[in-house]
Amino acid sequence: MNKKKKRYYFDYAATTPVDRRVLKKMLPYFTEDFGNPSNLYSIGHSAKKAVADATKKITDILGCKAEEFVFTGSATESDNLAIIGTARANKSRGNPSTGLRAGRIIVSNVEHKGILSACEALKKEGFEVIDLKINKDGFVDEKELAGLIDSKTILVSIAYADSETGTIQPIRKLSNIIKEYRKKNNTGLPYFHTDAAQVVNYLDINVNNLGVDLMTLSAQKIYGPKGIGGLYIRRGTAVQPIIYGGGQQFNIRSGTENVPGIVGFGEAMELALKERGRESVRISILRDKLQKGILSKIDKVLVNGSEKKRLPNFTNLSILDIEGEAMLLYLDNKGIIVNTGSACNSQSLEPSYILQAFGRPYEYIHGSLRFTLGRYTTKKDIDYVARYLPGIVKKLRLISPLKLDSNDQKDISDKRAFIGGQTPHFLRKKK
C-alpha cells in the first residue's frame, strides 16, 4: 500500500480545511437534529434555535442585529446580492434623458469576480459601471473616489483586501468619504459595500468601526464549511432579492436554511475572533521567513502588492523567466500546494486581472506564485519550500527562452516571451 504523500499547503486564500472543532459542532445537524427550521415540531424548533444561536455568534462579532444578516450559499452569492440587489432596488437614480437609465455603480478594478461579473450583467440593464483603478501599490485613490460620486451613484464596492496580494484598503477612510457626500447632499445614497471574505482571520470586521452598509463573508475562508456565506445589510438599506421562494430570512434570501453549514459558520467565526491576535503574529513571522528565504536564494524575484499594508498570511512573488504553471506543477509533485496568476491556471484562460491592475507586464504575471499561509502552517513547511523551490527555478530557467530585466518592466508581447515558442492565448486574435 502506497504511503500518502505529505502535503505542504500554501493556498489558504483559495479555501481552508474545516477545523475539527467546527466539524464536531456541525455533525449532529446532519443526522440527528436534521429538521427544517421553518417547521413547528420539535426537531424543526431545534434547528431554528441552532440557526439563531449561530447567527448571534456572528452578529455579536460584527456589531449588528440578527435581522441585519442573511446567510447565502457563498461569497459569490453574497456579492451578487449586494451589487444586483441594491442596484435594482434603487434604479430610479438613473436619468433616461441623459442616456443613463438606471444609475451608477463604482467598483475598484481588483474586486472579486462575483462583483465584476454582476456589474457586467447590470450594464445590460442600463446601469453605468465605473472602474476605480488602484495605484502601483494597490490602493484606490481617495480623491478620485470623492470626485466620481454623484447624484446618480447607487453603490460603491471596494474589497477590504484583494485576493491575489492581500493588499488592505483603508475602508474606514473610504467610508467617511461616502458619508460626507451623503451628509452634504442630504441623501441616503450611495451605499458602501466591502467584500471581507479574506480578512476575517486577521482584521477588525466590526461594521460600525468600518462604516460599511453591506459586507460579504465566507465560511470556507475561516476553517468553516463550503457552501455557506453571509451578507451584512445595514438596517434601512434597500435590497431587492435575487432568489425568490418561501420568504425565509426576512424575504431577502428564500430557501431552506443550511443548518449544518450555518452552525459551522458561527463556530468558525467565534474561533477566528478568539485566535486572531495570536495567529496574526505567528503567521506574519512565518510569511516573512518564507519571503526572505526565497528572495535570498533566488535572483530576479519581485514582490507584488504592498509589503507594508497587506494581510499577514500573503506573499505574492513574480519569479522571472519561467512560467507559474510549470512551477506550480513541479511544486505539486513535491507535495507543495501554491497558486499562480498565470493564465494557464485560470478557467477564463486570462492572466490575473488583479496583477494586471498593479501594472505588471504579462511576462511577470506569468511567473507569479501566491503563497498564503494559515492555521496549520509550520516552520517545517517553510523550510521544506526553501529546500526545493530554488532547484525547481534553476531547472526551469535552463529551458526558458526568457531573459527579463527586473528593472525594465515592459511587455515583450510576442511569442519569444513564452516557453514553447507559441504566442500566448491572451495575445492571439479572436476569430
DRENDO-1510 file (C-alpha; in Angstrom, 1 decimal, always signed):
<recs>
REC; n; res; u; v; w
REC; 1; MET; +0.0; +0.0; +0.0 .
REC; 2; ASN; +1.4; +3.4; -1.0 .
REC; 3; LYS; +2.1; +5.8; +1.8 .
REC; 4; LYS; +0.1; +9.0; +1.5 .
REC; 5; LYS; +2.3; +11.9; +0.5 .
REC; 6; LYS; +2.6; +14.7; +3.0 .
REC; 7; ARG; +1.0; +18.0; +1.8 .
REC; 8; TYR; +2.6; +21.4; +2.4 .
REC; 9; TYR; -0.4; +23.6; +1.8 .
REC; 10; PHE; +0.1; +27.3; +0.9 .
REC; 11; ASP; -3.3; +28.2; -0.7 .
REC; 12; TYR; -5.4; +29.3; +2.3 .
REC; 13; ALA; -6.7; +32.2; +0.3 .
REC; 14; ALA; -8.4; +29.7; -2.0 .
REC; 15; THR; -10.0; +27.6; +0.7 .
REC; 16; THR; -9.3; +26.3; +4.2 .
REC; 17; PRO; -9.7; +22.8; +5.8 .
REC; 18; VAL; -12.7; +22.6; +8.1 .
REC; 19; ASP; -11.4; +22.9; +11.7 .
REC; 20; ARG; -12.2; +19.7; +13.6 .
REC; 21; ARG; -13.8; +21.8; +16.4 .
REC; 22; VAL; -16.1; +23.2; +13.7 .
REC; 23; LEU; -16.9; +19.8; +12.3 .
REC; 24; LYS; -17.8; +18.5; +15.7 .
REC; 25; LYS; -20.4; +21.2; +16.2 .
REC; 26; MET; -21.9; +20.5; +12.7 .
REC; 27; LEU; -22.3; +16.7; +12.8 .
REC; 28; PRO; -25.5; +16.4; +14.9 .
REC; 29; TYR; -27.4; +18.6; +12.4 .
REC; 30; PHE; -26.8; +16.1; +9.6 .
REC; 31; THR; -28.3; +13.0; +11.1 .
REC; 32; GLU; -29.9; +13.8; +14.5 .
REC; 33; ASP; -31.2; +17.4; +14.6 .
REC; 34; PHE; -31.9; +17.5; +10.9 .
REC; 35; GLY; -35.2; +19.4; +11.0 .
REC; 36; ASN; -36.3; +22.2; +8.8 .
REC; 37; PRO; -36.1; +25.5; +10.7 .
REC; 38; SER; -39.5; +26.6; +9.3 .
REC; 39; ASN; -41.4; +23.7; +10.8 .
REC; 40; LEU; -43.2; +24.0; +14.2 .
REC; 41; TYR; -42.5; +20.5; +15.6 .
REC; 42; SER; -39.6; +19.7; +17.9 .
REC; 43; ILE; -36.8; +18.9; +15.5 .
REC; 44; GLY; -37.7; +22.0; +13.4 .
REC; 45; HIS; -37.6; +24.1; +16.6 .
REC; 46; SER; -34.2; +22.6; +17.4 .
REC; 47; ALA; -32.9; +23.5; +14.0 .
REC; 48; LYS; -34.3; +27.0; +14.3 .
REC; 49; LYS; -32.6; +27.5; +17.6 .
REC; 50; ALA; -29.3; +26.3; +16.2 .
REC; 51; VAL; -29.6; +28.9; +13.4 .
REC; 52; ALA; -30.5; +31.6; +15.9 .
REC; 53; ASP; -27.5; +30.7; +18.1 .
REC; 54; ALA; -25.1; +30.7; +15.2 .
REC; 55; THR; -26.5; +34.0; +13.9 .
REC; 56; LYS; -25.9; +35.6; +17.3 .
REC; 57; LYS; -22.3; +34.4; +17.4 .
REC; 58; ILE; -21.7; +36.1; +14.0 .
REC; 59; THR; -23.7; +39.3; +14.6 .
REC; 60; ASP; -22.1; +39.9; +18.0 .
REC; 61; ILE; -18.7; +39.9; +16.3 .
REC; 62; LEU; -20.0; +42.2; +13.5 .
REC; 63; GLY; -21.6; +44.5; +16.0 .
REC; 64; CYS; -25.0; +44.3; +14.3 .
REC; 65; LYS; -28.5; +43.0; +14.9 .
REC; 66; ALA; -29.6; +39.5; +13.8 .
REC; 67; GLU; -32.1; +40.9; +11.3 .
REC; 68; GLU; -29.2; +42.7; +9.6 .
REC; 69; PHE; -27.5; +39.5; +8.5 .
REC; 70; VAL; -28.6; +36.9; +5.9 .
REC; 71; PHE; -27.0; +33.6; +5.1 .
REC; 72; THR; -26.2; +32.8; +1.4 .
REC; 73; GLY; -24.6; +29.9; -0.4 .
REC; 74; SER; -21.2; +31.5; -1.0 .
REC; 75; ALA; -19.3; +34.8; -1.0 .
REC; 76; THR; -20.1; +35.0; -4.7 .
REC; 77; GLU; -23.9; +34.9; -4.0 .
REC; 78; SER; -23.4; +37.5; -1.2 .
REC; 79; ASP; -21.5; +39.7; -3.7 .
REC; 80; ASN; -24.3; +39.3; -6.3 .
REC; 81; LEU; -27.0; +40.1; -3.7 .
REC; 82; ALA; -25.1; +43.2; -2.6 .
REC; 83; ILE; -24.5; +44.5; -6.1 .
REC; 84; ILE; -27.5; +43.4; -8.1 .
REC; 85; GLY; -29.9; +43.6; -5.1 .
REC; 86; THR; -29.1; +47.2; -4.2 .
REC; 87; ALA; -28.8; +48.3; -7.9 .
REC; 88; ARG; -32.3; +47.0; -8.8 .
REC; 89; ALA; -33.9; +48.4; -5.7 .
REC; 90; ASN; -32.6; +51.9; -6.4 .
REC; 91; LYS; -32.6; +52.0; -10.2 .
REC; 92; SER; -34.7; +55.2; -10.2 .
REC; 93; ARG; -31.4; +57.0; -9.7 .
REC; 94; GLY; -31.0; +56.9; -13.4 .
REC; 95; ASN; -32.0; +59.7; -15.8 .
REC; 96; PRO; -33.2; +58.4; -19.2 .
REC; 97; SER; -32.9; +61.8; -20.7 .
REC; 98; THR; -29.1; +61.6; -20.3 .
REC; 99; GLY; -28.9; +58.1; -21.6 .
REC; 100; LEU; -28.4; +56.6; -18.1 .
REC; 101; ARG; -31.5; +54.5; -17.5 .
REC; 102; ALA; -30.7; +53.0; -14.1 .
REC; 103; GLY; -28.0; +54.7; -12.1 .
REC; 104; ARG; -24.2; +54.4; -11.4 .
REC; 105; ILE; -22.1; +51.8; -9.6 .
REC; 106; ILE; -18.5; +52.4; -8.7 .
REC; 107; VAL; -16.2; +49.4; -8.1 .
REC; 108; SER; -12.4; +49.0; -7.8 .
REC; 109; ASN; -10.7; +47.1; -10.6 .
REC; 110; VAL; -9.4; +44.5; -8.2 .
REC; 111; GLU; -12.8; +43.2; -7.0 .
REC; 112; HIS; -13.8; +39.6; -6.7 .
REC; 113; LYS; -15.1; +38.0; -9.9 .
REC; 114; GLY; -18.5; +37.8; -8.3 .
REC; 115; ILE; -18.7; +41.6; -8.2 .
REC; 116; LEU; -17.2; +42.3; -11.6 .
REC; 117; SER; -19.4; +39.7; -13.3 .
REC; 118; ALA; -22.5; +41.1; -11.6 .
REC; 119; CYS; -21.6; +44.6; -12.8 .
REC; 120; GLU; -21.3; +43.3; -16.4 .
REC; 121; ALA; -24.8; +41.9; -16.1 .
REC; 122; LEU; -26.1; +45.2; -14.8 .
REC; 123; LYS; -24.7; +47.1; -17.7 .
REC; 124; LYS; -27.1; +45.2; -19.9 .
REC; 125; GLU; -29.9; +46.6; -17.7 .
REC; 126; GLY; -28.9; +50.2; -18.3 .
REC; 127; PHE; -26.6; +50.7; -15.2 .
REC; 128; GLU; -23.4; +52.6; -15.6 .
REC; 129; VAL; -20.3; +50.9; -14.0 .
REC; 130; ILE; -17.3; +53.0; -13.2 .
REC; 131; ASP; -13.9; +51.3; -12.6 .
REC; 132; LEU; -11.9; +52.8; -9.8 .
REC; 133; LYS; -8.3; +52.0; -10.6 .
REC; 134; ILE; -5.7; +51.2; -8.0 .
REC; 135; ASN; -2.2; +52.7; -8.0 .
REC; 136; LYS; +1.0; +50.8; -8.3 .
REC; 137; ASP; +1.0; +49.9; -4.6 .
REC; 138; GLY; -2.5; +48.6; -4.9 .
REC; 139; PHE; -4.6; +51.3; -3.2 .
REC; 140; VAL; -7.6; +53.2; -4.6 .
REC; 141; ASP; -7.3; +56.9; -4.8 .
REC; 142; GLU; -9.4; +58.6; -2.2 .
REC; 143; LYS; -9.7; +61.9; -4.1 .
REC; 144; GLU; -10.6; +60.1; -7.3 .
REC; 145; LEU; -13.4; +58.3; -5.4 .
REC; 146; ALA; -14.7; +61.5; -4.0 .
REC; 147; GLY; -14.8; +63.0; -7.5 .
REC; 148; LEU; -16.7; +60.1; -9.0 .
REC; 149; ILE; -19.6; +60.1; -6.6 .
REC; 150; ASP; -22.6; +62.0; -7.9 .
REC; 151; SER; -26.4; +62.1; -7.6 .
REC; 152; LYS; -26.8; +59.1; -9.8 .
REC; 153; THR; -24.5; +56.8; -7.7 .
REC; 154; ILE; -26.2; +53.9; -6.0 .
REC; 155; LEU; -23.3; +51.9; -4.7 .
REC; 156; VAL; -19.6; +51.9; -4.1 .
REC; 157; SER; -17.9; +48.4; -3.7 .
REC; 158; ILE; -14.3; +48.1; -2.7 .
REC; 159; ALA; -12.8; +44.9; -1.3 .
REC; 160; TYR; -11.3; +45.0; +2.2 .
REC; 161; ALA; -8.2; +43.2; +0.8 .
REC; 162; ASP; -7.7; +41.8; -2.7 .
REC; 163; SER; -7.4; +38.0; -3.2 .
REC; 164; GLU; -4.0; +38.0; -5.0 .
REC; 165; THR; -1.7; +40.2; -3.0 .
REC; 166; GLY; -3.7; +40.7; +0.2 .
REC; 167; THR; -3.3; +44.5; +0.0 .
REC; 168; ILE; -5.5; +46.1; +2.6 .
REC; 169; GLN; -7.7; +49.1; +1.6 .
REC; 170; PRO; -8.4; +51.9; +4.1 .
REC; 171; ILE; -12.1; +51.0; +4.4 .
REC; 172; ARG; -12.9; +53.5; +7.2 .
REC; 173; LYS; -11.4; +56.4; +5.3 .
REC; 174; LEU; -13.3; +55.4; +2.2 .
REC; 175; SER; -16.5; +55.1; +4.2 .
REC; 176; ASN; -16.0; +58.6; +5.6 .
REC; 177; ILE; -15.8; +60.0; +2.0 .
REC; 178; ILE; -19.1; +58.4; +1.2 .
REC; 179; LYS; -20.7; +59.6; +4.4 .
REC; 180; GLU; -19.6; +63.1; +3.9 .
REC; 181; TYR; -21.2; +63.1; +0.4 .
REC; 182; ARG; -24.4; +61.8; +1.9 .
REC; 183; LYS; -24.5; +64.3; +4.6 .
REC; 184; LYS; -23.6; +67.2; +2.4 .
REC; 185; ASN; -26.3; +66.3; -0.1 .
REC; 186; ASN; -28.9; +65.1; +2.4 .
REC; 187; THR; -29.3; +61.7; +0.8 .
REC; 188; GLY; -29.0; +58.1; +1.9 .
REC; 189; LEU; -27.0; +57.0; -1.2 .
REC; 190; PRO; -24.6; +55.8; -2.3 .
REC; 191; TYR; -24.3; +52.7; -0.2 .
REC; 192; PHE; -20.9; +51.2; +0.6 .
REC; 193; HIS; -20.2; +47.5; +0.2 .
REC; 194; THR; -17.0; +45.7; +1.0 .
REC; 195; ASP; -16.0; +42.0; +0.4 .
REC; 196; ALA; -14.3; +41.0; +3.6 .
REC; 197; ALA; -14.0; +37.3; +2.9 .
REC; 198; GLN; -10.2; +37.2; +3.0 .
REC; 199; VAL; -9.7; +39.3; +6.2 .
REC; 200; VAL; -11.9; +37.7; +8.9 .
REC; 201; ASN; -9.0; +35.8; +10.5 .
REC; 202; TYR; -6.8; +38.8; +10.8 .
REC; 203; LEU; -8.6; +42.2; +10.8 .
REC; 204; ASP; -11.4; +44.0; +12.6 .
REC; 205; ILE; -14.7; +43.3; +11.0 .
REC; 206; ASN; -17.0; +45.3; +13.3 .
REC; 207; VAL; -19.3; +47.1; +10.8 .
REC; 208; ASN; -19.7; +50.2; +12.9 .
REC; 209; ASN; -15.9; +50.6; +13.1 .
REC; 210; LEU; -15.7; +50.2; +9.4 .
REC; 211; GLY; -18.7; +52.3; +8.5 .
REC; 212; VAL; -20.0; +50.0; +5.8 .
REC; 213; ASP; -23.6; +49.4; +4.7 .
REC; 214; LEU; -23.1; +45.9; +3.3 .
REC; 215; MET; -20.3; +43.3; +3.9 .
REC; 216; THR; -19.6; +39.9; +2.4 .
REC; 217; LEU; -18.3; +37.0; +4.4 .
REC; 218; SER; -17.5; +33.3; +3.6 .
REC; 219; ALA; -17.2; +30.3; +5.9 .
REC; 220; GLN; -14.8; +28.4; +3.8 .
REC; 221; LYS; -12.1; +31.1; +4.2 .
REC; 222; ILE; -12.2; +30.8; +8.0 .
REC; 223; TYR; -11.9; +27.0; +8.5 .
REC; 224; GLY; -15.7; +26.5; +8.1 .
REC; 225; PRO; -17.6; +24.5; +5.5 .
REC; 226; LYS; -18.0; +25.3; +1.9 .
REC; 227; GLY; -21.4; +26.2; +0.5 .
REC; 228; ILE; -22.2; +28.9; +3.2 .
REC; 229; GLY; -21.6; +32.6; +3.0 .
REC; 230; GLY; -23.2; +35.7; +4.5 .
REC; 231; LEU; -24.1; +39.3; +3.8 .
REC; 232; TYR; -24.4; +42.0; +6.4 .
REC; 233; ILE; -27.1; +44.5; +5.3 .
REC; 234; ARG; -27.4; +47.7; +7.4 .
REC; 235; ARG; -30.9; +48.4; +8.6 .
REC; 236; GLY; -32.6; +50.7; +6.1 .
REC; 237; THR; -30.5; +49.6; +3.1 .
REC; 238; ALA; -32.9; +48.9; +0.2 .
REC; 239; VAL; -32.1; +45.5; -1.3 .
REC; 240; GLN; -34.1; +43.5; -3.8 .
REC; 241; PRO; -33.9; +39.7; -3.6 .
REC; 242; ILE; -32.3; +37.7; -6.3 .
REC; 243; ILE; -33.7; +34.4; -5.1 .
REC; 244; TYR; -37.4; +34.0; -4.6 .
REC; 245; GLY; -39.4; +31.4; -2.8 .
REC; 246; GLY; -40.8; +30.9; +0.7 .
REC; 247; GLY; -39.7; +34.2; +2.1 .
REC; 248; GLN; -37.1; +32.9; +4.6 .
REC; 249; GLN; -34.6; +35.4; +6.1 .
REC; 250; PHE; -36.8; +38.5; +6.1 .
REC; 251; ASN; -37.8; +37.9; +2.4 .
REC; 252; ILE; -34.3; +38.7; +1.3 .
REC; 253; ARG; -32.9; +35.2; +0.7 .
REC; 254; SER; -35.5; +32.5; +0.3 .
REC; 255; GLY; -34.7; +28.8; +0.6 .
REC; 256; THR; -34.5; +26.3; +3.5 .
REC; 257; GLU; -31.5; +27.3; +5.6 .
REC; 258; ASN; -28.4; +25.2; +5.5 .
REC; 259; VAL; -28.4; +24.4; +9.2 .
REC; 260; PRO; -25.1; +22.4; +9.5 .
REC; 261; GLY; -23.4; +25.0; +7.4 .
REC; 262; ILE; -24.7; +27.9; +9.5 .
REC; 263; VAL; -23.7; +26.1; +12.7 .
REC; 264; GLY; -20.2; +25.6; +11.3 .
REC; 265; PHE; -20.1; +29.2; +10.1 .
REC; 266; GLY; -20.9; +30.5; +13.6 .
REC; 267; GLU; -18.4; +28.3; +15.3 .
REC; 268; ALA; -15.7; +29.2; +12.8 .
REC; 269; MET; -16.3; +32.9; +13.3 .
REC; 270; GLU; -16.0; +32.6; +17.1 .
REC; 271; LEU; -12.8; +30.6; +16.8 .
REC; 272; ALA; -11.4; +33.2; +14.3 .
REC; 273; LEU; -12.0; +36.0; +16.7 .
REC; 274; LYS; -10.5; +34.1; +19.6 .
REC; 275; GLU; -7.3; +33.2; +17.8 .
REC; 276; ARG; -7.0; +36.4; +15.6 .
REC; 277; GLY; -4.3; +38.2; +17.6 .
REC; 278; ARG; -2.0; +35.2; +18.3 .
REC; 279; GLU; -2.4; +33.8; +14.8 .
REC; 280; SER; -1.8; +37.1; +13.1 .
REC; 281; VAL; +1.6; +37.5; +14.8 .
REC; 282; ARG; +2.6; +33.8; +14.3 .
REC; 283; ILE; +1.7; +33.7; +10.6 .
REC; 284; SER; +3.3; +37.1; +9.9 .
REC; 285; ILE; +6.6; +35.8; +11.2 .
REC; 286; LEU; +6.4; +32.6; +9.1 .
REC; 287; ARG; +5.4; +34.6; +6.0 .
REC; 288; ASP; +8.4; +37.0; +6.4 .
REC; 289; LYS; +10.7; +34.0; +6.9 .
REC; 290; LEU; +9.3; +32.4; +3.7 .
REC; 291; GLN; +9.6; +35.6; +1.6 .
REC; 292; LYS; +13.1; +36.4; +2.9 .
REC; 293; GLY; +14.2; +32.9; +2.3 .
REC; 294; ILE; +13.0; +32.9; -1.3 .
REC; 295; LEU; +14.5; +36.4; -2.1 .
REC; 296; SER; +17.9; +35.4; -0.6 .
REC; 297; LYS; +18.2; +32.1; -2.5 .
REC; 298; ILE; +16.6; +33.1; -5.9 .
REC; 299; ASP; +17.5; +36.1; -8.0 .
REC; 300; LYS; +15.1; +38.1; -10.2 .
REC; 301; VAL; +12.2; +37.8; -7.8 .
REC; 302; LEU; +9.7; +40.7; -7.3 .
REC; 303; VAL; +7.1; +41.2; -4.6 .
REC; 304; ASN; +3.7; +42.0; -5.9 .
REC; 305; GLY; +1.5; +44.4; -3.9 .
REC; 306; SER; +2.1; +46.4; -0.8 .
REC; 307; GLU; +4.6; +44.9; +1.7 .
REC; 308; LYS; +3.5; +47.3; +4.5 .
REC; 309; LYS; -0.2; +47.1; +4.3 .
REC; 310; ARG; -1.1; +43.5; +3.4 .
REC; 311; LEU; -2.7; +40.6; +5.2 .
REC; 312; PRO; -0.2; +38.7; +7.4 .
REC; 313; ASN; -0.6; +35.4; +5.5 .
REC; 314; PHE; +0.0; +36.7; +2.0 .
REC; 315; THR; +3.1; +36.9; -0.2 .
REC; 316; ASN; +2.8; +37.1; -4.0 .
REC; 317; LEU; +6.1; +36.8; -5.9 .
REC; 318; SER; +6.9; +37.1; -9.5 .
REC; 319; ILE; +9.9; +34.7; -10.3 .
REC; 320; LEU; +11.1; +35.9; -13.6 .
REC; 321; ASP; +12.0; +33.9; -16.7 .
REC; 322; ILE; +9.7; +31.0; -16.0 .
REC; 323; GLU; +6.0; +30.0; -16.1 .
REC; 324; GLY; +4.0; +30.0; -12.9 .
REC; 325; GLU; +2.1; +26.9; -14.2 .
REC; 326; ALA; +5.3; +24.9; -14.6 .
REC; 327; MET; +6.5; +25.9; -11.1 .
REC; 328; LEU; +3.1; +25.0; -9.7 .
REC; 329; LEU; +3.2; +21.5; -11.2 .
REC; 330; TYR; +6.8; +20.9; -10.1 .
REC; 331; LEU; +6.0; +22.1; -6.6 .
REC; 332; ASP; +2.8; +19.9; -6.5 .
REC; 333; ASN; +5.0; +16.9; -7.3 .
REC; 334; LYS; +6.9; +17.7; -4.1 .
REC; 335; GLY; +3.7; +18.0; -2.2 .
REC; 336; ILE; +3.8; +21.8; -2.1 .
REC; 337; ILE; +0.5; +23.4; -3.0 .
REC; 338; VAL; +0.5; +27.1; -4.1 .
REC; 339; ASN; -1.4; +29.2; -6.6 .
REC; 340; THR; -0.3; +31.3; -9.6 .
REC; 341; GLY; -1.6; +34.2; -11.5 .
REC; 342; SER; -0.5; +32.5; -14.8 .
REC; 343; ALA; -3.2; +32.5; -17.5 .
REC; 344; CYS; -3.0; +28.7; -17.7 .
REC; 345; ASN; -4.2; +28.4; -14.1 .
REC; 346; SER; -7.4; +30.3; -14.6 .
REC; 347; GLN; -10.7; +29.0; -16.1 .
REC; 348; SER; -11.0; +32.1; -18.2 .
REC; 349; LEU; -7.5; +31.4; -19.7 .
REC; 350; GLU; -6.5; +35.0; -18.9 .
REC; 351; PRO; -3.6; +36.1; -16.7 .
REC; 352; SER; -4.5; +37.5; -13.3 .
REC; 353; TYR; -6.6; +40.7; -13.8 .
REC; 354; ILE; -5.6; +41.8; -10.3 .
REC; 355; LEU; -1.8; +41.7; -11.1 .
REC; 356; GLN; -2.5; +43.5; -14.4 .
REC; 357; ALA; -4.2; +46.2; -12.3 .
REC; 358; PHE; -0.9; +46.6; -10.4 .
REC; 359; GLY; +0.7; +47.4; -13.8 .
REC; 360; ARG; +2.7; +44.2; -14.0 .
REC; 361; PRO; +3.6; +43.1; -17.6 .
REC; 362; TYR; +2.2; +39.8; -18.8 .
REC; 363; GLU; +5.6; +38.1; -18.5 .
REC; 364; TYR; +5.9; +39.0; -14.8 .
REC; 365; ILE; +2.4; +37.8; -14.1 .
REC; 366; HIS; +3.1; +34.6; -16.0 .
REC; 367; GLY; +5.8; +33.8; -13.4 .
REC; 368; SER; +3.9; +34.7; -10.3 .
REC; 369; LEU; +3.3; +32.5; -7.3 .
REC; 370; ARG; +0.8; +33.3; -4.5 .
REC; 371; PHE; +1.7; +31.8; -1.1 .
REC; 372; THR; -1.0; +32.1; +1.5 .
REC; 373; LEU; -0.3; +30.7; +4.9 .
REC; 374; GLY; -2.8; +29.6; +7.6 .
REC; 375; ARG; -3.7; +27.9; +10.9 .
REC; 376; TYR; -1.8; +24.7; +10.2 .
REC; 377; THR; +1.4; +26.2; +8.6 .
REC; 378; THR; +4.6; +25.4; +10.5 .
REC; 379; LYS; +8.2; +26.4; +10.3 .
REC; 380; LYS; +8.9; +22.9; +8.9 .
REC; 381; ASP; +6.6; +23.8; +5.9 .
REC; 382; ILE; +8.6; +27.0; +5.3 .
REC; 383; ASP; +11.9; +25.1; +5.5 .
REC; 384; TYR; +10.6; +22.5; +3.0 .
REC; 385; VAL; +9.7; +25.1; +0.4 .
REC; 386; ALA; +13.2; +26.8; +0.9 .
REC; 387; ARG; +14.8; +23.4; +0.2 .
REC; 388; TYR; +13.1; +22.6; -3.0 .
REC; 389; LEU; +11.9; +25.8; -4.8 .
REC; 390; PRO; +15.4; +27.1; -5.7 .
REC; 391; GLY; +16.2; +23.9; -7.6 .
REC; 392; ILE; +12.9; +23.9; -9.4 .
REC; 393; VAL; +13.5; +27.5; -10.5 .
REC; 394; LYS; +17.1; +26.7; -11.7 .
REC; 395; LYS; +15.8; +23.7; -13.7 .
REC; 396; LEU; +13.0; +25.7; -15.4 .
REC; 397; ARG; +15.2; +28.7; -16.2 .
REC; 398; LEU; +17.7; +26.4; -18.0 .
REC; 399; ILE; +14.9; +25.6; -20.6 .
REC; 400; SER; +13.3; +29.0; -20.7 .
REC; 401; PRO; +13.9; +31.4; -23.6 .
REC; 402; LEU; +13.2; +34.4; -21.4 .
REC; 403; LYS; +15.9; +36.7; -20.1 .
REC; 404; LEU; +13.9; +39.5; -18.4 .
REC; 405; ASP; +15.4; +42.6; -16.8 .
REC; 406; SER; +13.7; +43.2; -13.4 .
REC; 407; ASN; +14.5; +46.9; -13.7 .
REC; 408; ASP; +12.8; +47.3; -17.0 .
REC; 409; GLN; +9.1; +46.3; -16.6 .
REC; 410; LYS; +7.6; +46.3; -20.1 .
REC; 411; ASP; +5.6; +43.8; -22.1 .
REC; 412; ILE; +7.6; +41.8; -24.6 .
REC; 413; SER; +4.2; +40.7; -26.0 .
REC; 414; ASP; +5.4; +38.3; -28.7 .
REC; 415; LYS; +5.9; +34.6; -28.9 .
REC; 416; ARG; +9.6; +34.9; -27.7 .
REC; 417; ALA; +8.3; +35.6; -24.2 .
REC; 418; PHE; +6.9; +32.1; -23.6 .
REC; 419; ILE; +8.2; +28.6; -23.4 .
REC; 420; GLY; +7.4; +26.6; -26.5 .
REC; 421; GLY; +7.6; +29.5; -28.9 .
REC; 422; GLN; +3.8; +29.9; -29.1 .
REC; 423; THR; +2.0; +33.2; -28.9 .
REC; 424; PRO; +0.0; +33.1; -25.6 .
REC; 425; HIS; -3.7; +32.8; -26.0 .
REC; 426; PHE; -4.4; +36.2; -24.4 .
REC; 427; LEU; -2.4; +37.8; -27.2 .
REC; 428; ARG; -3.9; +35.8; -30.1 .
REC; 429; LYS; -6.6; +37.5; -32.2 .
REC; 430; LYS; -10.0; +36.0; -31.7 .
REC; 431; LYS; -11.6; +34.6; -34.9 .
</recs>
